[in-house]
Amino acid sequence: MSGTDPRQRMEPRLIKEISKEISTEFTMLRIYLGFTEPQFARLKHAYPNMDDQIFALLNAWHDVVVGCGENPRHLLAAALHACENRYLAVSKLVTPKELDGLTCREREPQAETKKRIQQINFSVPGDSVGAGSVNNYGAHNAVNVFSGGTFINHGDLSLASDYSGVSRSSSADSFPLIQKYCQFKDPNVEMSDHEVSSKPNIRRLLEQPDSESRHALHSMFPEAPVTNTTLESQQEAMLRQQEEQRWNLQGKNVSRSSSADSFLQNQKYGQLKKPFDDTMTQRMMGIYIRCMESVGPIMTHSRTCGTGFRVGSNYIMTAWHVITSILDPTQTGQLNGQNLQEAYISFSDPPTAPNVIIFTFKCIAYFHKDLDIAILEISDANQRLPVKLSLRKEDIPHLKHLSLIGFGHPKNPGKHFEYRCPIVYQQNQASLTAFVQKHRQDIINHLDVTFVGHWQSKGIDPGAVVDRGYQDADNKLLIHCFMEQGASGSPILACVDAAAGIVEVVGVLTHCIPDYFFCLNNEGKKWILEKEFRFEAGSRMKFIFQFLCSENPDLAQAIFS
């Protein structure tokens, strides 16, 4: 450690503070810091909580870098800058001038440091079941045998037995045998073309003492007597317990072999409680919580006008009509720019709590009436801002559901996360037009008389309002959601890659379709809802990016880079 200036070392408290500020860029950060994919997978196995993962990775990396006599502040700042989190780098590690002045040598660790980083092992006490187990931390093509009987996939492949301390290479002669008889495959080893699902279960493999499979394992581990100990995964144990509890509640006394065993042999996931899987891992929950911290209400005089979210270095994105409700609160048609000085956003929850940090707006950096989106520049970006949300420039992948973060819950005024909002794919412009043509007069008859009188006083035909109700629906993201007025400007999120923890904003919630929905009487609203022709609409981020590139390329670069 003699080669490192003590002033450049990072205290654990600082590492903890930095780890709390890292979110969606974590996957990219581990690459820039020099960690391999097997190490990253091992880290996630050892630490289920994402905050613990980040801290453990940074702490271990720091100790290695310091031990090699390098400057951890410079290297970490450069990595954060490469991950587009310059704010964290200059607020916690180095000055902006120092960061810009780093040479290529100061931004990259030396070869020996990289080698030492890739030798870091991530483990926690009790991670291996049984005494004397041999753990395969990052070593390729090795088979590990653990005592205690619980199946764990630590490295490339792990089996369970009563014989501890046995590990053998799975290259050349032995791995094809395991490859032949296991239901899973090693991502680092090229397997045959046989479908993995066609391979027998490892339990069945060991429960057949005279079978070819038993002899195969004995040939691989002649010194290790592979016995019929519990080769039951934790998931099987849980399912077994649930099944037995279900039978007990029904007052049926059945043996485990006749109920749970037969059930497990024929189980199909989803049949226990419900036919779909909407579970979420703790890691994904943490990612969504961080996204929530970047969303807040746009307010004026303690009144919530809509929702906004942080983008780029010092910008807020929202719906344009949210801003016009501030600039022209009485709907005179005249926008008063001075009113913007009284507006602000708060990322706290609740936003009206004492001593919360508020962010005022410097100006309207961009707006588009047709897309109904606006981008506001924050006045004092030196205050502690939450992380910026990642915006998707391309078409969304073919998903069934999206998520929302915002305000507008009909029963609770606070910030809400709405998970699994169904995407409306089946409704195209032609079908919507046909719906209006078929039921046009019925819709007009269900308009509230107050609105009809108001339109007619201004020379507006109610029929024309109905005709425009589903206009440009093809260019919008259509979803079904629970939140209502107040949710305008909310980010529409897509989980693009759950395994990598990638969540991106694919749209901005703008309005409901049809436009006249809130002008219907109660019977009309119920009728539209029953027909399932009422949606929430949002502007696609793809189109926002395209328009922004053509009209303000510098701003597009600042927000979408």
C-alpha positions in Angstrom: 0.0 0.0 0.0 3.0 2.2 0.0 2.4 3.6 -3.5 -0.9 5.3 -2.7 -1.2 8.7 -1.2 -3.2 8.2 2.1 -5.3 11.3 1.2 -6.6 9.5 -1.9 -7.9 6.5 0.1 -11.6 6.3 0.6 -13.1 5.8 4.1 -15.8 3.1 4.4 -18.3 5.8 5.1 -17.6 7.5 1.8 -17.8 4.2 -0.1 -21.2 3.6 1.6 -22.4 7.1 0.5 -21.3 6.5 -3.1 -22.9 3.1 -3.2 -26.3 4.5 -2.2 -26.1 7.0 -5.1 -25.5 4.2 -7.7 -28.5 2.6 -9.4 -29.2 1.7 -13.0 -25.5 2.3 -14.0 -24.3 -0.5 -11.7 -24.1 -3.1 -14.4 -22.0 -0.9 -16.6 -19.9 0.2 -13.7 -18.7 -3.3 -12.8 -17.4 -3.6 -16.4 -15.5 -0.3 -16.2 -14.1 -1.4 -12.8 -12.7 -4.6 -14.4 -15.0 -7.3 -12.9 -16.0 -10.3 -15.0 -19.5 -11.6 -15.5 -18.9 -14.8 -13.3 -17.7 -12.5 -10.5 -20.8 -10.3 -10.9 -23.1 -13.4 -10.8 -21.3 -14.6 -7.7 -21.7 -11.2 -6.1 -25.5 -11.3 -6.7 -25.7 -14.8 -5.3 -23.8 -13.8 -2.1 -25.7 -10.6 -1.6 -29.4 -10.6 -2.6 -29.8 -6.9 -1.7 -28.6 -4.5 -4.4 -27.3 -2.0 -1.9 -25.2 -4.7 -0.3 -23.9 -5.8 -3.7 -22.8 -2.3 -4.7 -21.0 -1.7 -1.4 -19.3 -5.1 -1.3 -18.1 -4.6 -4.9 -16.7 -1.1 -4.3 -15.2 -2.0 -1.0 -13.3 -5.1 -2.3 -12.3 -3.2 -5.4 -11.0 -0.3 -3.3 -8.8 -2.5 -1.2 -7.2 -4.2 -4.2 -6.6 -0.9 -6.0 -5.0 0.6 -2.9 -2.9 -2.5 -2.3 -1.6 -2.1 -5.9 -0.5 1.4 -5.1 -3.1 3.1 -7.4 -5.4 6.0 -6.8 -9.0 4.7 -6.2 -10.6 8.2 -6.4 -9.2 8.8 -9.9 -10.1 5.3 -11.2 -13.6 5.3 -9.7 -14.3 8.9 -10.8 -13.3 8.0 -14.4 -15.5 4.9 -14.3 -18.5 6.9 -13.0 -17.9 9.5 -15.7 -17.8 6.7 -18.4 -21.2 5.5 -17.0 -22.6 9.0 -17.5 -22.7 9.8 -13.8 -20.4 12.8 -13.8 -22.3 14.5 -11.0 -21.5 11.7 -8.5 -17.9 11.7 -9.6 -17.3 15.5 -9.0 -19.5 15.7 -5.9 -17.9 12.9 -4.0 -14.4 12.1 -5.4 -12.7 14.8 -7.4 -13.2 18.3 -8.7 -14.5 18.9 -12.2 -11.1 20.3 -13.3 -9.3 17.3 -11.8 -11.6 14.9 -13.6 -11.2 16.6 -17.0 -7.4 16.6 -16.5 -7.0 12.9 -15.9 -4.7 11.2 -18.3 -5.5 7.9 -20.0 -3.0 6.3 -17.6 -4.8 7.7 -14.6 -8.2 6.5 -15.9 -7.2 2.9 -16.4 -5.7 0.5 -13.8 -2.5 -1.3 -14.6 -2.4 -4.8 -15.9 -1.4 -6.3 -12.5 -4.2 -4.4 -10.8 -6.7 -5.7 -13.3 -5.5 -9.2 -12.7 -5.9 -8.8 -8.9 -9.4 -7.3 -9.4 -10.5 -10.4 -11.3 -9.3 -12.6 -8.5 -11.7 -11.1 -6.0 -14.0 -13.7 -4.5 -17.5 -12.7 -3.2 -18.9 -14.9 -0.4 -20.7 -14.7 2.8 -20.5 -16.9 5.9 -22.7 -20.0 5.6 -22.9 -19.7 1.8 -21.9 -23.3 1.3 -23.9 -26.1 2.9 -22.1 -28.7 4.9 -18.6 -28.8 6.3 -15.5 -29.2 4.1 -17.2 -28.1 0.9 -15.1 -27.0 -2.1 -16.3 -23.8 -3.7 -15.7 -23.0 -7.3 -15.3 -19.2 -7.4 -14.9 -18.2 -11.0 -12.9 -21.3 -12.0 -14.2 -22.6 -15.4 -15.4 -26.1 -16.1 -15.2 -27.5 -12.6 -17.6 -29.8 -10.8 -18.0 -29.2 -7.1 -19.5 -31.7 -4.6 -21.0 -30.4 -1.4 -21.9 -32.2 1.7 -25.2 -31.7 3.4 -27.4 -32.7 0.5 -28.6 -29.2 -0.6 -28.2 -28.4 -4.2 -26.4 -25.1 -4.9 -25.2 -23.8 -8.2 -22.2 -21.9 -7.0 -19.7 -21.9 -9.8 -20.2 -23.6 -13.1 -21.8 -26.7 -11.6 -22.5 -28.0 -8.1 -23.8 -31.4 -7.0 -24.9 -32.6 -3.6 -23.7 -35.6 -1.7 -22.6 -36.9 1.7 -18.9 -36.8 0.7 -17.3 -33.4 1.2 -14.1 -32.0 -0.2 -14.3 -33.4 -3.7 -13.8 -31.2 -6.8 -12.8 -32.4 -10.2 -12.3 -30.7 -13.6 -15.3 -31.1 -15.9 -13.4 -30.6 -19.2 -12.4 -33.6 -21.4 -13.8 -36.8 -19.9 -16.2 -35.9 -17.1 -18.2 -32.9 -18.1 -20.0 -34.6 -21.0 -21.4 -37.1 -18.5 -22.8 -34.3 -16.3 -23.9 -32.5 -19.4 -25.8 -35.6 -20.5 -27.7 -36.1 -17.2 -28.4 -32.6 -15.8 -31.3 -30.3 -16.5 -29.1 -27.2 -16.6 -26.1 -26.2 -18.5 -22.9 -24.3 -17.7 -23.0 -20.9 -19.5 -19.2 -21.0 -19.9 -19.1 -24.5 -21.5 -20.4 -25.3 -25.0 -23.0 -28.0 -24.7 -24.4 -30.4 -27.3 -27.5 -29.6 -29.4 -29.8 -31.7 -27.2 -32.5 -29.8 -25.5 -31.7 -29.2 -21.8 -35.3 -30.0 -20.9 -34.9 -33.5 -22.3 -32.2 -34.5 -19.7 -33.4 -36.4 -16.6 -33.5 -34.7 -13.2 -30.4 -35.0 -11.1 -32.5 -36.5 -8.3 -33.7 -39.3 -10.6 -30.1 -39.7 -11.8 -28.9 -40.6 -8.3 -31.9 -42.5 -7.2 -31.3 -45.2 -9.7 -28.4 -47.2 -8.2 -28.1 -49.6 -11.1 -28.5 -47.2 -13.9 -25.9 -45.9 -16.3 -26.2 -42.5 -14.7 -25.1 -43.9 -11.3 -22.1 -45.6 -12.8 -21.2 -42.5 -14.7 -21.0 -40.5 -11.5 -19.0 -43.2 -9.8 -16.5 -43.1 -12.8 -16.1 -39.4 -12.3 -15.7 -39.6 -8.5 -14.5 -43.0 -7.6 -13.3 -41.8 -4.2 -16.6 -40.2 -3.4 -19.6 -42.5 -2.7 -22.5 -40.7 -4.1 -25.5 -41.6 -1.9 -29.2 -41.0 -2.0 -29.2 -38.1 0.4 -31.6 -35.2 0.2 -31.1 -33.7 -3.3 -34.1 -31.5 -2.8 -33.8 -27.8 -3.7 -35.2 -25.2 -1.4 -38.0 -24.5 -3.9 -39.1 -28.2 -3.8 -39.1 -28.1 0.0 -41.3 -25.0 0.0 -43.7 -26.5 -2.6 -43.8 -29.8 -0.6 -44.6 -27.9 2.6 -47.3 -25.8 0.9 -49.0 -28.9 -0.6 -49.0 -30.7 2.7 -50.5 -27.6 4.4 -53.2 -27.5 1.8 -54.1 -31.1 2.4 -54.1 -30.6 6.2 -56.5 -27.6 5.8 -58.8 -29.7 3.8 -58.8 -32.3 6.6 -57.2 -35.0 4.5 -54.5 -37.2 6.1 -52.4 -38.4 3.2 -48.9 -39.6 3.0 -46.2 -37.5 1.6 -45.4 -39.9 -1.1 -49.0 -40.0 -2.3 -49.6 -36.3 -2.3 -46.6 -34.1 -2.3 -44.3 -36.4 -4.2 -46.8 -37.0 -7.0 -47.6 -33.3 -7.1 -43.9 -32.3 -7.4 -43.3 -34.8 -10.1 -46.2 -33.3 -12.2 -46.0 -29.7 -11.0 -46.5 -26.8 -13.4 -45.6 -23.4 -12.0 -48.5 -21.1 -11.5 -51.0 -23.8 -10.5 -50.7 -23.3 -6.8 -52.4 -19.9 -6.5 -52.7 -18.0 -9.8 -52.1 -18.6 -13.5 -49.5 -15.8 -14.0 -46.3 -14.7 -12.5 -46.1 -11.1 -11.3 -43.4 -11.6 -8.6 -40.5 -9.3 -8.3 -37.0 -9.9 -6.9 -35.6 -7.7 -4.2 -33.0 -6.4 -6.7 -35.7 -5.3 -9.1 -37.7 -3.8 -6.3 -34.7 -1.7 -5.4 -34.3 -0.5 -8.9 -37.9 0.6 -9.1 -37.6 2.3 -5.7 -34.6 4.3 -7.1 -36.7 5.2 -10.1 -39.4 6.4 -7.8 -36.9 8.7 -6.1 -36.4 10.5 -9.4 -40.1 11.3 -9.8 -42.0 14.1 -8.1 -45.1 16.4 -8.3 -44.9 19.7 -10.2 -46.5 22.1 -7.8 -47.5 25.8 -7.4 -48.9 27.3 -4.2 -48.9 23.8 -2.6 -51.1 22.5 -5.4 -50.1 19.5 -7.5 -50.4 20.2 -11.2 -49.0 17.0 -12.5 -46.0 14.7 -12.4 -42.4 15.3 -13.6 -39.2 13.2 -13.6 -35.5 14.0 -13.8 -33.7 13.6 -17.1 -30.2 14.6 -18.2 -27.9 16.6 -16.0 -30.4 19.3 -14.8 -33.7 18.8 -16.5 -37.3 17.8 -15.7 -39.6 16.2 -18.3 -43.4 16.4 -18.0 -46.5 17.0 -20.0 -46.9 20.3 -21.8 -50.5 20.8 -20.6 -49.2 20.5 -17.0 -47.1 23.6 -17.6 -49.9 25.5 -19.4 -52.1 24.9 -16.4 -49.5 26.9 -14.4 -48.9 29.6 -17.1 -52.6 30.0 -17.8 -54.5 28.8 -14.7 -57.8 30.4 -15.7 -57.6 29.2 -19.4 -57.7 32.6 -21.0 -55.4 31.5 -23.8 -52.6 33.8 -22.6 -49.5 32.2 -21.2 -47.8 34.2 -18.4 -44.2 33.1 -18.2 -43.8 34.8 -14.8 -46.0 32.1 -13.3 -43.2 29.6 -13.8 -41.1 31.2 -11.1 -43.7 30.1 -8.6 -43.6 26.5 -9.7 -41.3 23.8 -8.3 -40.8 20.1 -8.1 -40.0 18.1 -4.9 -38.8 14.5 -4.9 -39.7 13.9 -1.3 -42.6 11.9 -0.2 -44.8 13.6 1.0 -43.7 16.6 -1.0 -45.3 19.1 1.5 -43.4 17.8 4.6 -41.4 20.4 6.5 -37.9 21.2 5.4 -38.2 19.3 2.1 -35.8 20.2 -0.7 -37.6 21.9 -3.6 -36.2 22.6 -7.1 -37.4 25.7 -9.0 -37.3 26.1 -12.7 -35.0 28.4 -14.7 -36.8 28.2 -18.0 -38.7 26.0 -20.4 -36.0 24.4 -22.5 -38.3 22.7 -25.0 -42.0 21.9 -25.5 -44.0 20.2 -28.2 -47.8 20.8 -28.4 -48.7 17.8 -30.5 -46.6 15.4 -28.4 -47.8 17.2 -25.2 -44.4 17.1 -23.6 -42.2 19.8 -22.0 -38.6 19.9 -20.7 -37.8 22.3 -17.9 -34.3 23.4 -16.8 -33.7 23.4 -13.1 -32.5 26.6 -11.5 -30.1 25.3 -8.9 -28.6 22.0 -10.1 -25.9 22.1 -7.5 -28.4 20.8 -4.9 -28.6 17.1 -4.3 -30.6 15.7 -7.3 -31.8 12.1 -7.5 -30.4 10.0 -10.3 -31.5 10.7 -13.9 -33.8 8.2 -15.5 -32.7 6.3 -18.5 -34.6 7.1 -21.7 -35.2 4.7 -24.5 -34.7 6.0 -28.1 -35.8 2.8 -29.9 -39.1 1.0 -30.1 -40.1 -0.8 -27.0 -39.6 -4.5 -27.0 -42.8 -6.6 -27.4 -44.0 -6.6 -23.8 -47.4 -7.2 -22.3 -47.1 -4.7 -19.5 -45.5 -1.4 -18.6 -45.3 0.5 -15.2 -46.0 4.0 -14.0 -44.7 6.2 -11.3 -46.5 9.3 -10.4 -49.4 11.0 -8.7 -53.2 10.8 -9.4 -54.3 7.9 -7.2 -58.1 8.5 -6.7 -57.9 7.7 -3.0 -54.4 8.7 -2.0 -52.6 11.9 -3.0 -49.1 10.5 -2.5 -46.6 9.1 -5.0 -47.5 5.7 -6.3 -45.8 2.9 -8.3 -48.3 1.2 -10.6 -46.9 -2.2 -11.7 -48.0 -4.3 -14.7 -50.2 -1.8 -16.6 -51.5 -3.8 -19.6 -50.4 -2.5 -23.0 -53.3 -2.1 -25.5 -52.0 -3.5 -28.8 -55.2 -4.8 -30.3 -56.8 -1.4 -30.7 -55.6 0.4 -33.9 -57.0 3.5 -35.4 -59.3 1.7 -37.8 -61.0 -0.2 -35.1 -61.4 2.9 -32.9 -62.9 4.8 -35.9 -65.3 2.0 -36.5 -66.3 2.1 -32.8 -67.0 5.8 -33.0 -69.0 5.5 -36.2 -71.1 2.7 -34.8 -71.9 4.3 -31.5 -71.6 8.0 -32.4 -75.1 9.0 -31.5 -75.1 7.0 -28.3 -71.9 8.8 -27.2 -73.4 12.2 -28.0 -76.5 11.3 -26.0 -74.4 10.5 -23.0 -72.4 13.8 -22.9 -73.0 15.8 -19.8 -75.5 18.6 -20.6 -73.2 21.2 -18.9 -70.4 20.5 -21.3 -72.7 20.4 -24.3 -74.1 23.8 -23.4 -70.7 25.2 -23.0 -69.5 23.9 -26.4 -72.6 25.1 -28.2 -72.2 28.6 -26.7 -68.8 28.8 -28.4 -70.1 27.4 -31.7 -68.5 23.9 -31.2 -70.4 20.9 -32.5 -70.5 18.1 -29.8 -70.4 15.6 -32.7 -67.1 17.0 -33.8 -65.7 16.6 -30.2 -66.8 12.9 -30.3 -65.2 12.4 -33.8 -61.8 13.7 -32.5 -61.9 11.6 -29.4 -59.6 8.9 -30.6 -57.5 11.0 -33.0 -53.8 10.0 -33.4 -54.2 6.9 -31.2 -51.8 4.9 -33.4 -49.0 7.3 -32.5 -49.5 6.9 -28.7 -48.7 4.3 -26.1 -52.1 3.0 -24.9 -52.3 1.3 -21.6 -54.8 0.5 -18.9 -53.9 2.0 -15.5 -55.5 3.0 -12.2 -54.1 6.5 -11.6 -56.1 9.4 -13.0 -55.9 13.2 -13.0 -52.5 14.2 -11.5 -50.6 11.4 -13.3 -50.0 13.6 -16.4 -46.3 13.7 -17.0 -45.6 10.4 -15.3 -42.8 8.3 -16.8 -43.9 5.1 -18.5 -41.4 2.4 -17.6 -40.4 -0.8 -19.4 -38.3 -3.5 -17.8 -36.2 -4.2 -20.9 -33.9 -6.7 -19.3 -34.7 -8.0 -15.8 -31.6 -10.1 -15.5 -29.4 -7.1 -16.1 -31.6 -4.8 -14.1 -32.3 -2.5 -17.1 -35.4 -0.3 -16.7 -36.0 2.5 -19.2 -38.5 5.3 -19.8 -40.4 4.5 -23.0 -43.0 7.3 -22.8 -44.7 10.1 -21.0 -48.2 9.8 -19.8 -50.2 12.7 -21.3 -54.0 12.2 -21.3 -56.9 9.8 -21.5 -58.5 8.5 -24.6 -61.2 9.4 -25.6 -60.5 13.1 -25.0 -64.2 13.7 -24.0 -64.3 10.9 -21.4 -64.6 13.3 -18.4 -67.3 15.2 -20.3 -69.6 12.1 -20.2 -72.3 11.7 -17.6 -71.9 8.8 -15.2 -73.9 6.4 -17.3 -71.8 7.3 -20.3 -68.5 6.8 -18.5 -69.7 3.4 -17.3 -70.7 2.4 -20.8 -67.3 3.3 -22.3 -65.5 1.5 -19.5 -67.6 -1.7 -20.0 -66.7 -1.5 -23.8 -63.0 -1.3 -22.8 -62.6 1.7 -25.1 -61.2 4.0 -22.5 -57.4 4.1 -22.2 -54.5 6.2 -20.8 -52.3 7.5 -23.6 -48.7 8.6 -23.6 -46.2 10.0 -26.0 -43.6 7.5 -27.2 -40.1 8.4 -26.1 -38.9 7.3 -29.6 -40.9 10.2 -31.2 -39.8 12.7 -28.5 -36.2 11.8 -29.3 -36.7 12.2 -33.1 -38.4 15.6 -32.8 -35.8 16.8 -30.3 -32.9 15.8 -32.5 -34.3 17.7 -35.5 -35.3 20.8 -33.5 -32.7 21.0 -30.6 -29.9 18.5 -31.2 -27.8 19.8 -28.3 -30.6 19.3 -25.8 -31.2 15.8 -27.3 -27.6 15.0 -26.7 -27.7 16.2 -23.1 -30.8 14.3 -22.3 -30.5 11.0 -24.2 -26.8 10.5 -24.2 
